[in-house]
Each structure stands twice: as structure tokens, then as C-alpha cells.
Amino acid sequence: MKMKKLSTIFSGMLAASLSFSSVAEVDADKISTIVESSMARFNVPGLAIAVVENDKIIMAKGFGVKHLDTGEKVNKETLFGIASNTKAFTVAGIGMLVDQGKLNWDDKVIDHIPEFRLYDAYVTREMTIRDLLSHRSGLGLGAGDLMIWPDTNKDMPDILDSLRHLKPVSSFRSKYAYNNLMFVTAGEVIARVSGMSWQDFTEKNILKPLGMNASKAGFSRIDKENKNWATGHIPLDGKLNPFFVNYLEDFRGAGAIASNVVEMSSWLKVQLAQGKMTNGEQLFTEKQQKEMWHPHITKMASQVGFDSHRQQFSGYGLGWSIEDYQGYKKVGHGGGILGMVSQVTLVPEKNLGIVILSNQQAFSALSAITHEVLEDALHLKDKDWVEKLAVKHFEGKDKAYAKAKLDDVEDVQAALPLKHYTGEFVDSWYGDVNIIEKDNQLLIDFTHTEQLKGKLEHYTGHTFIVRWNDKLLEADAFINFEMTSKNKVKNISLKAAAPSVTDFSFDFHNLNLKQKL
């Protein structure tokens, strides 16, 4: 009798324990309050969030407006550009092809794209698909992004042909440096192996099986009758400015997907279930997910990360950032467009996933909300993350803009007559840039990029400042003309005039323009 009674008690305790583990740790009402507080503090017009816990959607909700001028409300089905959160989808596509035996992570890229060439012949020969997906190519941060940002007229053959001109900044596989073009190339690997475009493959083989039918692999692919999509907003000169971007369509496998939080919940679920979909079928195998979530290159753990959540290590897997968070493994990624940012966070041990999409570029607003969700889920000490990160965010912006002010030149050197700086110029990887004189003003035209048109303002000597027609780009650049003894342009170099505020994808410093023959 005693044994039976103990067994009954133990069974009851076990059942209670299992029941408790399936109870939601995250309070949806509390998170809604935090979201509203964060949006107000960071001046975010619209935001949507979904939280998945223990295989259930705890919340999927929209807040605020899609566009300041229209006032239309964000809901859980409002599409946003997820930007670099696209990278994990591209990696999943590769993993599916590995499962099918059509390629391997360690296949040489050149075996699938014979014309693939990088600056260094050894790296060309040895670069694997795994290398493409882990930011260890040796190329610098954002190198070559001007071929795809802002929107250009370059197609995939143009991009592949230009890669060989991008000079590395570190040795192969030695350092982490975020690079979008390697993921664009990975998307092309999918196209070559599958026989369909990256866009078609992603929609047919990933989005559709997950029921992500409104989500698309490019803004132009959104159903024409679907008007439920958000516009980005950029804060400048004390006000928010709507800024339409087609969700980085040119970024392809590096950043082109449009999605909403209710459909992204399906993506969170399949990740937390090691590739298993709700119908029981595997989208990709657990074996491939282990590859994706294994650190392939490490990054220096930061003091800020340690102070915030006791970060001990930081690394990058295949399309995912990986770190420890208060003793838990945290997997995630951020995505950024001018005027729009997103964040995905997974804590596999807690079966927890968070996705936040927004139409303002205050990434700290998303981080504050994420910290608050994790605080609940991991039973951490209560902190006011919104205020804590807001103080840091706005102090950082003030410092960045103060640093962005150009130094006065004490002894300004005169320029030559403007006609000496005009001509048709070409860079080996970007292409054509034209400079003309009109009404006693130098005008510059990046011919492949509609948004990169502007005026040259004299700074000193042969150095000018490019003032782009669209101030919201916040990407004014120094342009320096190196002249021959006969006052002819020998070459032209550029660099961001205010790198503290200019997005790294404006990689002007990688350009070397020469007179077009």
C-alpha cells in the first residue's frame, strides 16, 4: 500500500511538473504595455510582435500605424521588410538541398558557379558554401554593397563579374566581417542547383509549406490586391519622415523577404522544432539545424553584452548570430533597412521565439522589448529596459551627430575651374559614375543607382563634399580628385563624410574611379 501510495504521489508530481512546463511564462498583456511604452519612448510609428512559447503562439499583434500620413493601423498581418533575417531562410534552403543530396556545406562554390571569382585565386579555389554563409570570406564589412544598395540596375551576372575586384581586408577565414554579397551568391547557388530562381525556390519550398502565403521573396512579388504593408520612417531634423524602400529586393538571398508576424510565427516554430513542421514533416533535418546553430566564426564578446546579459561568447553560425544570454544559448538575427528594422530571437532551451518588425530604424526599441520578454521567460531580475536602452540610444545619437559635423578648414585651398573635374569615370566593381558642370555647379551621377544623384560642394583644394539630392540617405561623402601635373583627373576616391551616422552599406571607401577610356 505504501509503495502504491508513493507511486501515485510521484506520478501526480510528475504530471504537475509537466503541466507547469507547458504553462506560458510570458505575459502577453504585460508585453503589450511594454511595446506601447517602447514605441512612445523611441518614436516608432508602427510595430508588430509575435511570441511563440512551448509550440503555441502566445501573442501576435500589431501596434501603431503603417504610414504616418495615412494613419492606417498595423495589424498582425501587416507586411514589413525583414531585411537580413532573410539570411536564415537562404541557409534553410541550402540545408534542404543538402538533405536531398544535391550539394554539401563544404562544396566549393566554384563547382556550382564556375564563373565565381574573388580577388585572391586561392580564396576563389577554396571558398565553400559554408564560408559564404558565415561572414569569414576576408572581405570587409559591407564590401560591394553599392552594387545592390540603394536599388541598382545590376543583375546577377553583373554582381558575380564584379566580385573579383573587391580587395580583402583580412586573410581567409581569420576574421568575422559582415558581408551581404556572399549571401547573394549563396542564393545563386540555390538557383544553379535547384533549377529555379532563389525567389521561386524560397516561396515554393519554404514559405508555402509553412503556410506563409502572404510573405514573398521580394516587394514586387507581393500580391497586388494586398495593400497591408508598412512604409519605413527616418528621424531627421526633429521629425519623422516616411521613406519608401522596396524592402531590399536587390539583396535577394541576403535580405529581400517581406513577411508579417503571424506568418513569421510559423518560421519560429519550425526552428524551435528542429525543422519539423506542424504537419509532422521535416522542412529540414535536425542534423542541418545543428550545422546552422554551430558557431563557425567567433566575435569578440563585448563589455556591453556582459553588463547587459552576462555575455561570455559571441559567434556566427550559418545565417544566425549565436551567444549566451544569462547562461542560455540564444540564437537570433537583426535586420535593417533605412527606416525599418526587425529582430528575431530564439532560446531553444526554453522553446521560446520572438519576432519584432517595425517601421522606424530605432533598433534599441526592439532590443528593449526583447529583453523584457526574456526577463519574464527566464525569471530574471526586473529592469526598466525601455528607459535603460533609451538613455543609451539617444546619448549615442547625440554623440554620433556631434561627431558628424565637419571640421572647419582654416586655410581653404582654391579649386581649379570646375570643368577640370568633369568627365565619365568608372570603378572596376561598381561601374560608371559621371560628373558634369551645370550652371556653375558640379553634379554627380552614379549611373547604376537612381537615388545616388547629387551636387558637389567645395571643401578645400581638390576635395569636395557630395550632397545627395535625398537628404534622408544621410550618406554625404568626401570626394577627392587626384590630379596630374596637367590638371587632368588621375583618379577619384570617396569616403563617408559622417561615418558615425552613415549606414555601412554605403561603402564609398571601396571605390577607385578612373577616367573612362
C-alpha positions in Angstrom: 0.0 0.0 0.0 2.8 2.4 0.9 4.6 1.7 -2.4 1.4 2.2 -4.3 0.7 5.5 -2.5 4.3 6.8 -3.1 4.0 5.8 -6.8 0.7 7.7 -7.0 2.2 10.8 -5.3 5.2 10.6 -7.6 3.0 10.3 -10.7 1.0 13.3 -9.6 4.1 15.3 -9.0 5.5 14.4 -12.4 2.2 15.3 -14.1 2.1 18.6 -12.3 5.7 19.3 -13.3 4.9 18.5 -17.0 1.8 20.6 -16.8 3.8 23.5 -15.3 6.4 23.4 -18.0 3.8 23.9 -20.7 2.3 27.0 -18.9 3.3 30.2 -20.6 6.0 32.2 -18.8 5.4 35.3 -20.9 2.5 37.7 -20.0 1.0 39.0 -23.3 -0.8 41.9 -21.6 2.4 43.0 -19.9 4.4 42.8 -23.2 1.7 44.9 -25.0 2.2 47.6 -22.4 6.0 47.4 -22.8 5.6 47.6 -26.6 3.5 50.8 -26.3 5.9 52.3 -23.9 8.9 51.5 -26.1 7.2 52.9 -29.2 6.4 56.1 -27.4 9.9 56.5 -26.0 11.7 55.8 -29.3 9.1 57.5 -31.5 8.2 54.3 -33.5 5.1 54.8 -35.7 4.3 51.1 -36.2 5.4 47.8 -34.8 4.2 44.2 -34.8 5.3 41.4 -32.5 4.8 37.7 -32.1 5.9 35.4 -29.3 6.0 31.6 -29.6 6.4 29.5 -26.5 6.0 25.8 -26.0 4.7 25.4 -29.6 2.0 27.9 -29.0 1.6 31.5 -30.2 1.3 33.5 -27.0 0.7 36.7 -28.9 0.7 38.0 -32.4 -0.3 41.7 -32.5 0.2 44.9 -34.4 0.6 48.4 -32.9 0.5 51.9 -34.3 0.4 52.9 -38.0 1.8 51.7 -41.3 2.4 55.2 -42.6 2.3 58.5 -40.6 0.4 60.3 -43.4 -2.4 57.7 -43.9 -2.8 56.6 -40.3 -3.7 53.1 -41.4 -3.3 50.7 -38.5 -0.7 48.0 -38.2 -2.1 44.5 -37.5 -0.6 41.1 -37.2 -0.8 40.5 -40.9 0.9 43.8 -42.0 4.0 43.1 -44.1 7.4 44.5 -43.3 10.8 44.0 -44.9 12.6 41.5 -42.7 15.9 42.5 -44.3 18.8 40.4 -43.1 16.5 38.0 -41.3 16.2 36.7 -44.8 19.6 35.1 -44.5 18.3 32.3 -42.3 15.8 31.4 -45.0 18.6 31.2 -47.6 20.5 28.9 -45.2 17.5 26.7 -44.7 17.2 26.4 -48.5 20.8 25.2 -48.7 20.1 22.8 -45.8 17.1 21.3 -47.7 19.3 20.7 -50.7 21.9 19.1 -48.5 19.2 16.8 -47.1 18.3 15.9 -50.7 21.9 15.0 -51.5 22.2 17.7 -54.2 25.1 19.5 -52.5 27.1 19.7 -49.3 28.0 22.5 -47.0 31.7 22.0 -47.9 31.2 22.0 -51.6 33.4 24.5 -53.4 31.4 27.5 -54.6 33.2 27.4 -57.9 31.9 23.8 -58.6 28.4 25.2 -58.7 29.1 28.6 -60.1 32.1 28.1 -62.5 32.5 31.8 -63.2 32.7 32.7 -59.5 35.9 34.7 -58.9 37.3 36.6 -55.9 40.3 38.9 -55.8 42.6 36.1 -54.5 42.9 33.0 -56.6 43.4 30.7 -53.5 40.3 32.0 -51.9 38.4 31.5 -55.2 39.5 27.9 -55.3 38.9 27.2 -51.6 35.7 29.1 -50.8 32.9 26.8 -49.7 29.2 27.2 -49.3 29.8 27.1 -45.6 32.2 30.1 -46.0 29.6 32.1 -47.9 27.1 31.8 -45.0 29.4 32.6 -42.1 30.9 36.0 -42.9 34.5 34.8 -43.0 35.4 35.5 -46.6 38.1 38.0 -45.8 36.1 40.8 -47.4 35.4 43.9 -45.4 32.2 45.0 -43.7 29.6 45.6 -46.4 32.1 45.4 -49.2 30.4 45.8 -52.6 27.0 46.7 -51.2 26.8 49.7 -53.5 26.1 47.2 -56.3 22.8 46.4 -54.6 22.1 49.4 -52.4 20.4 51.7 -53.0 18.5 49.9 -55.7 20.6 49.4 -58.8 20.1 48.1 -62.3 22.7 45.4 -61.9 21.7 41.8 -62.5 23.2 38.6 -61.1 25.9 38.2 -63.8 27.0 41.8 -63.2 27.4 41.1 -59.5 29.3 37.9 -60.0 31.6 39.5 -62.5 32.4 42.3 -60.1 33.3 40.2 -57.0 36.8 39.6 -58.3 37.6 43.3 -58.0 36.8 43.6 -54.2 40.0 43.5 -52.3 40.1 41.6 -49.0 40.8 43.3 -45.7 41.9 40.2 -43.8 43.1 36.7 -44.5 40.6 34.0 -45.5 38.6 32.5 -42.5 40.5 34.5 -40.0 38.0 37.3 -39.0 34.3 37.9 -38.9 33.2 40.7 -41.2 29.5 41.0 -42.2 29.1 40.8 -45.9 25.8 40.7 -47.9 27.2 39.8 -51.3 28.3 36.3 -50.1 24.6 35.6 -49.2 23.6 36.9 -52.6 26.0 34.4 -54.1 24.5 31.7 -51.8 21.1 32.5 -53.3 22.6 31.9 -56.7 24.0 28.5 -55.6 20.4 27.6 -54.8 19.3 28.7 -58.2 22.0 26.7 -60.0 21.4 23.5 -58.0 17.6 23.7 -57.9 17.0 24.9 -61.4 14.7 27.8 -60.3 15.4 31.3 -59.0 16.2 31.9 -55.4 12.9 33.7 -55.1 10.8 30.9 -56.6 12.6 28.2 -54.6 12.1 30.1 -51.4 8.5 30.7 -51.9 7.7 27.2 -53.2 9.8 25.2 -50.8 9.9 27.2 -47.6 7.2 29.9 -47.4 4.3 27.8 -49.0 4.9 24.6 -46.9 4.9 26.8 -43.7 1.7 28.5 -44.7 3.4 31.8 -45.2 1.3 32.7 -48.2 1.3 36.5 -47.8 5.1 36.5 -47.3 7.1 37.0 -50.5 10.7 36.9 -51.6 10.7 40.4 -52.9 8.4 43.5 -52.6 7.4 43.3 -56.3 6.1 39.8 -55.7 3.5 40.9 -53.0 0.0 40.2 -54.3 -1.3 43.4 -56.0 -4.5 43.3 -54.0 -2.6 43.1 -50.7 -2.2 46.7 -49.6 -1.4 45.7 -46.0 2.3 46.7 -45.9 4.3 49.2 -44.0 6.4 52.1 -45.1 9.7 53.0 -43.3 10.3 56.2 -41.4 13.5 58.1 -40.8 14.0 60.6 -38.0 15.8 63.7 -39.3 15.9 67.3 -38.0 13.5 66.6 -35.2 10.7 64.9 -37.2 9.8 61.5 -38.7 9.9 61.3 -42.5 8.2 58.5 -44.4 10.7 56.8 -46.6 9.7 54.1 -49.1 12.1 51.3 -49.8 11.1 48.2 -51.7 12.3 46.0 -48.8 15.8 45.5 -50.3 14.6 43.5 -53.3 18.1 43.7 -54.9 19.6 42.0 -51.8 18.0 38.7 -52.9 19.1 35.9 -50.6 20.7 38.4 -48.2 17.7 40.5 -47.4 14.7 40.6 -49.7 11.8 38.8 -47.9 8.6 40.6 -46.9 6.7 39.0 -44.1 4.4 39.6 -41.1 4.5 38.4 -37.5 1.7 35.9 -37.7 3.4 34.1 -40.6 6.9 34.5 -39.0 5.5 32.6 -36.1 5.4 29.5 -38.3 9.1 30.2 -39.0 9.9 30.4 -35.3 8.0 27.2 -34.6 9.8 25.2 -37.3 13.2 26.4 -36.0 12.4 25.5 -32.4 11.1 22.1 -33.5 14.5 21.3 -35.3 13.0 21.6 -38.7 9.7 19.7 -38.1 6.6 21.4 -39.4 3.2 21.2 -37.6 2.1 18.5 -40.0 4.9 16.3 -38.8 7.0 16.5 -41.9 10.6 17.8 -41.8 11.3 21.0 -43.7 15.0 20.3 -43.0 16.6 17.8 -40.7 17.8 18.3 -37.2 21.3 17.4 -38.5 21.2 20.5 -40.7 19.9 22.7 -37.9 22.9 21.7 -35.8 25.1 23.0 -38.6 23.2 26.2 -38.7 23.4 26.9 -35.0 27.1 25.9 -34.6 29.5 28.9 -34.3 31.6 28.9 -37.5 33.4 32.1 -36.6 33.7 33.9 -33.3 33.3 37.6 -32.5 34.8 39.3 -29.5 32.3 39.2 -26.6 31.6 42.8 -25.6 31.6 44.5 -22.2 28.2 46.0 -23.0 26.9 42.4 -23.7 28.4 41.2 -20.4 26.9 44.1 -18.4 23.5 43.6 -20.1 23.1 39.8 -20.0 26.4 38.3 -18.9 27.5 37.5 -22.5 30.6 35.2 -22.4 30.9 34.4 -26.1 29.6 35.6 -29.4 29.8 34.0 -32.8 28.1 33.5 -36.1 26.7 30.2 -37.4 25.1 29.8 -40.8 22.7 32.7 -41.1 22.4 33.1 -37.4 24.1 35.0 -34.6 24.8 32.9 -31.6 25.6 34.0 -28.0 24.9 33.1 -24.4 22.3 35.0 -22.5 22.3 34.6 -18.7 23.5 31.1 -19.2 21.2 30.1 -22.0 22.1 29.7 -25.7 20.4 32.5 -27.7 20.1 32.3 -31.4 18.9 35.3 -33.4 19.4 37.9 -36.1 18.7 41.6 -36.8 17.6 43.1 -40.0 17.9 46.8 -41.1 16.7 48.9 -43.9 16.7 52.7 -43.9 13.6 53.4 -42.0 12.8 49.9 -41.0 14.3 47.3 -38.6 13.5 43.7 -37.4 14.7 41.3 -34.8 14.3 37.5 -34.4 15.3 35.8 -31.1 15.2 32.1 -30.2 16.0 30.5 -26.8 15.8 26.8 -27.8 16.2 25.5 -24.2 13.0 27.4 -23.2 11.2 26.6 -26.5 10.8 30.4 -26.9 10.8 32.5 -30.0 10.3 36.3 -30.5 9.9 38.3 -33.8 9.5 42.0 -33.9 9.0 44.1 -37.1 9.0 47.9 -37.1 8.8 50.8 -39.5 11.4 53.1 -37.8 15.1 52.4 -37.6 15.4 52.6 -33.7 16.8 49.1 -33.2 17.1 49.7 -29.5 13.3 49.9 -29.2 13.2 46.2 -30.4 16.0 45.2 -28.1 14.2 46.7 -25.1 11.1 44.7 -25.9 13.1 41.6 -26.4 14.9 42.0 -23.1 11.6 42.4 -21.4 10.2 39.2 -22.9 13.3 37.3 -21.9 13.1 38.7 -18.4 9.7 37.1 -18.0 10.6 33.8 -19.7 13.9 33.3 -17.8 12.7 34.7 -14.4 15.3 37.4 -14.4 15.5 40.4 -12.1 13.2 43.2 -13.2 14.8 46.1 -15.0 13.3 49.0 -16.9 14.8 48.1 -20.3 13.0 50.7 -22.2 14.4 53.6 -20.2 17.8 52.0 -19.8 18.3 51.5 -23.6 16.5 54.8 -24.5 19.1 56.8 -22.5 21.9 54.9 -24.2 20.3 55.2 -27.6 19.7 59.0 -27.5 23.0 59.7 -25.9 24.6 57.7 -28.7 22.7 59.5 -31.4 23.7 62.9 -30.0 27.3 61.9 -29.9 27.1 60.4 -33.5 25.6 63.6 -34.9 28.0 65.8 -33.0 30.8 63.8 -34.4 29.3 64.0 -37.9 29.8 67.8 -38.0 32.6 68.6 -40.5 35.7 70.3 -39.3 36.3 73.9 -40.4 39.3 74.2 -42.7 41.5 77.1 -41.5 43.4 77.6 -44.8 41.0 76.7 -47.6 42.8 75.9 -50.8 41.2 77.1 -54.0 39.8 74.6 -56.5 40.6 74.6 -60.3 37.9 75.8 -62.7 35.1 73.2 -62.4 35.5 71.9 -65.9 38.7 70.2 -64.8 36.8 67.8 -62.5 34.2 66.7 -65.1 34.1 63.5 -67.1 33.0 60.0 -67.4 34.6 57.8 -64.7 34.5 54.1 -64.0 35.2 51.9 -61.0 36.2 48.2 -61.6 33.3 46.8 -59.5 30.6 49.4 -59.3 30.8 50.7 -62.9 30.1 54.2 -64.3 30.0 57.5 -62.4 29.6 60.7 -64.4 30.4 64.3 -63.2 29.2 67.2 -65.2 29.2 71.0 -64.8 25.8 72.7 -65.0 25.0 76.3 -64.0 28.4 76.7 -62.4 27.7 73.6 -60.3 29.3 70.2 -60.3 26.7 67.4 -60.5 27.4 63.7 -59.8 25.5 60.7 -61.2 26.1 57.1 -60.1 24.6 55.8 -63.3 23.5 52.4 -62.0 21.7 53.9 -58.9 18.7 56.2 -59.3 19.0 57.6 -55.8 22.7 58.4 -55.9 22.5 61.8 -57.7 23.8 64.9 -56.1 25.8 68.1 -56.1 29.5 68.7 -55.2 30.2 71.3 -52.7 33.8 72.6 -52.5 35.6 71.8 -49.2 39.3 72.6 -49.9 41.7 72.1 -52.8 40.7 69.1 -54.9 38.3 67.8 -52.2 34.6 68.3 -52.4 31.6 67.0 -50.4 28.9 65.1 -52.3 25.4 66.3 -51.1 22.9 63.7 -52.3 19.6 65.0 -53.6 17.8 62.9 -51.0 18.9 64.1 -47.6 17.2 61.1 -45.9 20.0 58.8 -47.1 22.3 60.5 -44.6 25.2 59.5 -46.7 27.1 62.6 -47.8 30.6 61.8 -48.9 34.0 63.3 -49.3 35.2 63.1 -52.9 38.9 63.7 -53.6 40.3 64.2 -57.0 43.9 63.3 -57.6 45.2 65.4 -60.5 48.0 65.0 -62.9 50.6 67.7 -63.5 48.5 68.8 -66.4 45.4 69.3 -64.2 43.7 66.2 -65.5 41.9 63.8 -63.2 44.1 60.8 -62.5 41.7 59.0 -60.1 38.9 59.7 -57.6 38.4 58.3 -54.2 35.4 58.7 -51.9 34.6 58.1 -48.2 31.6 58.8 -46.0 31.7 62.3 -44.6 30.0 61.2 -41.4 30.6 57.5 -40.9 29.1 57.8 -37.4 25.6 58.2 -39.0 26.0 56.7 -42.5 25.0 53.1 -43.0 27.9 50.7 -43.7 26.3 49.6 -47.0 27.3 52.9 -48.5 30.8 51.6 -49.0 32.2 54.6 -50.9 35.7 53.9 -49.5 36.0 50.8 -51.6 35.6 52.8 -54.8 38.5 53.8 -57.1 37.3 55.8 -60.0 39.3 56.4 -63.1 38.7 58.3 -66.3 36.7 56.1 -68.7 38.6 55.3 -71.9 
